[in-house]
Amino acid sequence: MESPLVVVSYGVDADMKSANSRVLGDIARLVFAGELGESEREAAIVDADVLVSWGFEREVPAPTLAKLRLLQLLSAGIDHLDFTGVPPHVVVASNVGAYAEPMAEHVMAMVLACAKRLPQRQAELSRGEFDQRSLSLSLTGSVCTIVGFGGIGKATARLMKAFGAKVWALNTSGRTEEPADFVGTLEDLPRALAESDVVVLCLPLTRITRGLISERELALMKPRAILVNVARGAVIDERALYEHLRDNSEFWAGIDTWWSEPRGSGRFHTEFPFLELPNVIGTPHNSPLVPGVIATAVRRAAENVKRFLEGGELSGVARREDYMEGPRSDRSGAERDTAS
């Protein structure tokens, strides 16, 4: 029997090609679409059993994907995917945990900078002010709620615990094997927000989680709480967050993902002047980017494909109904246990 055909649709360098071949070379026929002419490329995609893609719409034309069984994305977030272009029989999987460790480090850097008021202290020094009396916050004994307890959330929890924080975890099931002081679902979000000193958002953007944090949720949080978002900008209501930060100077936010992000060399802008506020730390959606991270992502995606082909448990399976228009389910079932 002929081996299944796995087509890698994104451009690869020698190391990425080697990583795919090491994992899948013995169990599949591997084709790298970037090495083919246009007609050969389209023919390979039409014939594929598995497609490994980064930007599905950009890399894949519009042939009939009748044979396709699995669409494995290289990205952890899949809100960019237009599910109407993916046949209903195709399983879609995100790249769970591929970027977890560097993103967790980024979260901790933001939390610590906010807690210790580092931007404010440096700004004061630059003005010739030497204030030794202002208090900063300690993570020891604090409560950190992690909304979205997949790969990123679990990696963040380990670091938070090392600083003496209590971890509250919110996910789909309300269960986890990772040590946590409290585990719940999004139904527990109001209570968690009220109890937390730190809130970290690392859940996927779905129809249900869009606008999850609005004026009402922000009002529940402690006056000196810290909110860090490494999920997607649209998980938070932009106006509500800006106004809350503007009106509550002791409330801090670390923002890595924005409501409007430029592509390529486009200019970055926000509807509200977040970066003029002294209680905001912003980064350009680069939390996963450290040396070697793409190689890790390529390998983990290939390993997931291998599990699929060998009949093992596939991770990061997306629910089509979370991303397509239709009846809205309740929030407790909205957050998938995946990295974002």
N, C-alpha and C positions, 0 to 999 in steps of 0.2 A: 504494500500500500504506500502511495506517495506521501511524503512528509507534508505537513501543513505549510502554507506559504505565509510568511510574516514579512510585511512591507514596512520599512521605516521611511516615512514620508518627509521628515525634516532633514535638512542638510547636516552631514556628519563630517567630522575630521577623523584622522587616523585612530585617535584614542577612543572616540565614541563608537567607531565602527568595530574596533577590537573588543570593547566592552560588550556590545551586542552579540558578537560572534562567540565570545567565551561562554556566555550564558545560554544562547539559543542555537548555536551552530550544530550541535549534535541531535537536536530534536525537530528542527524546522529548516525549511528553505528560506534563507534570508535574502531579501532584495532591498537595496538602498536606492530609493527613487531618485535622489539627487544625482545619481550617476547615469541616469537613463535619459534618452531623448523624450520629447513630449508624448509621442504616440506610444512608445514602449512603457513610459511611466503610467499613463492612463490604463493601458492593458494590464499592467501588474496590479494596480489598485483594484480594478474590476475583478481580478482573479484572487484577491487576497482573502485568506481566512482571518488574519489578524492585521490590523493597521496600527502602527505606533506613530503617534502624531504629536506635534507641539501646538500648532495653530491649525486646526482641522480645516476651517474654511479657506485659509490662505494656501495650504499645501495640497489640498485635495480638490480636483475639479468636480464636476457633477455627474460622474458616470453612475450607473446602477450598481449598488453595492449588495447584490443579491447573495453573494457567497460569504460576505463578511460576517464573522461571528463575534469579534471583539474589537472595540476601539479603545486602545490604551493611550491615555494622554501622558505627556511628559510633565505637564503642570500639575500642581496639587489642587488649585482652584479650577472649577469647570464652568463658572458662570458665563464665560465668554462663548461657550459652545451653543450653536443654534441647533437644538434637538430636532427641529422640523426637517433638517437635512440629513438626519441619521435614521435609517430604517428601523421600525419598531422592534425587529427581532435581534438587533445588534446590542450586545452588552457594552456599556460605557464604564470605564474605570479611570479614576484619577490616580495620581502618583502619590499615594499616602506616605507621609513621613519622610519624603525625599529631602525636604529642606528643614526638617524639624530642629536639628541641633543649632545651626547658625541663627535661625529665627528666634529660638529660645534665648540665645545669648543677646540678641538685639533687644528683645523684650526686657531682659534684666538690665541692660545698659540704660534703657529709657526709664525704667522704674527707679533705678538708683539715682539717675540724674534728676528726676522729678522729686524724689524723696529728700535728697540732699540740697535741692534748690541750686544746683550748680550753675545754670545760666544766669540766675539772678546774682549769685555771689560774684561771678566773674564780671558781670556788668557793673556791679558796685565798685569793684577794685579798679576797673578801667576809668571810673569817675573819681578815683582817689578816696573812695569810702572804704573803711576798714572795720566792718561790723562783726565783732566776735560774739555778740549776744543773741542773735537770732537763732531760734531753734530749728533744726531739721527733723525729719521723721525717721523712725527706725522700723525696719522690717521685722525685727524680732518680736514675736507675739502678735503680729498683724494677721488679718484675714485677707487672703487673696482668692478671689473667685475667677476661675478660668472658664470662659464660656466657649465651648467647643473643645472637648477633651479627647482629641485625636492625637496624632503624632506630635504636633507643635505643642498642644496643651500639656501632654504628659512630660515632654522634655522641659517645658517651662516649670511645671510643678516640682520637678526634681531640683531645679536651681532655686526656686522659691523656698523649698524646705531647707535647703542648705543655709539659707539666711535666717532660718528660724520662723518662717511664716506658716500659718495654718492654711491648708489648701481646700477650697470648696470647688468641686468639679461639677459642671453641668453638661450633660450629653443627651443623646436620644433615649437611651435605655434606663438611665438612672442607676447604672451599675458600671463598675470598672474593677479590674484587677490591680490597677495602680494605686498605691497607698494614698488616701485622701481623708480629710477630716469630715467631709460631708460630700455626698454624691446625690445629685438630683437631675431634673430635666428643666426645660425652659419654663415649665409651670412654677418652678421655684425661683425664677429670676427676681421678682420683686423683693422677696425676703433676702436673697443673696446680695442684691445691690445695697440694701439698707445696712447689712452687717459688715460689708467689705471696706477695707482700707485701700485695696488695689483690685481693679477689675481688668482682666485681659481678654480681649475679643480675638478669637482665632477660629471661628466657625465659618462654614461656607456661606456665600451669599445665595439665597434661594428666594422663592416667592414669599416664603414665610418670614425669613430673617431680614429682609429688606426693611429698613426703618425700625429695626428691633429696639434701638436705643433712641428714644425721643424725649421731649420735654418732661413727660411724666416720669420716665425711668431716671433721668438725670436728677430730678427733684428728690428721688428716694435716696440718693447717695449721700455719704457723709460730706460735710463742708470741705474737709481736707483730703478727700479721696483722690486717687490717681487712676485715670482711665487710659489704657494702652490699646491701640487698634492695629493689629497686623493681619486682619481679615480682609475686608473690602470697605472702602469708604462708605458705600451706600447702606451698610449695616446700621450706621448712625445717621440721624437727621442732622444735616449740615447746619442749618440755621439754629436749631435748638442747642447744639453743642457750642457753637460760637457764642451765642448769647449767655449760656451758662458759664463759660469760661470768662467772658467779659465782665459779668456781674458778680463772679465769685473768685476773687484773686487767689484764694488759698486752694482752690480746686485746680488740679493739673492734668494735662493730657499729653500723651506721646502718640504721634500720628505718623504711621509709615505708609498707609494706603489712603488715597485721596478720592474725592468725588469726581474730579476731572483730572485725568493724567494724560500728558502729551505722548504721542508716538514719535519715535525717532528724535529729530532735532526740534520738535515743537516747543513752544514756550509754556512753562508751567504757570497756572494762575488758579486762584480760588475765588469763589463768589464772595466770601467774607475774609477780612484780613487776619486770619489766624496767626500768621507769623509776626504780626505786630504786637501780639499779646505776650507778656513776660512769663506766662504760665503754660506755654506750649513749647514742646520740642518736636520738630518735624524732620523726617528723613524722606528721600525720594523713592519710596517703595523698593528699597534695596536690601531689606533685612535678610534675604537668603544668600546674598552674593558674597561668598568667600572662595578662596582658591580651592579647586577640586569639587565644588558643589555640583556642577553640571555632570561630571563623570559619575558622581554618586547617584544623581537623578536618573541618568541613562541606565545604570546598572540595576537600580531598584525597579524601574519600569520593565526592564527585560526579565527580571526575576518574577514579577507578577504575571507576565505573559507565560513564562515557563510553568508556573503553578496552574494556570488556566489550561494549557495544553496537556498537562499531565493529570488533569482531573482533580487538582487540589483546590483549596479555598482561595478564591480571588478576593483581594482587598480593594477598598475604594470604590465599590460598585455604586453607581449613581442611580437614584430614583428619578426617572423621567418626569414624574408628576411634580417633583420639587422645583422644576425649572420651566415647565410649560404651563400655559394658561389652562385653567380648569378650576374645579371646586377646591377651596383652600382647606387643608387639614389643620388640626390644632397645632400649636407651637411645640407641644411635647414631642411630636414626631418629626419636627422639621430639621433638626440638627443632626447631620450624619456624623458618625464617629470617625472623622477623617481630618487630616491637616488641610489648612486652607491656603 
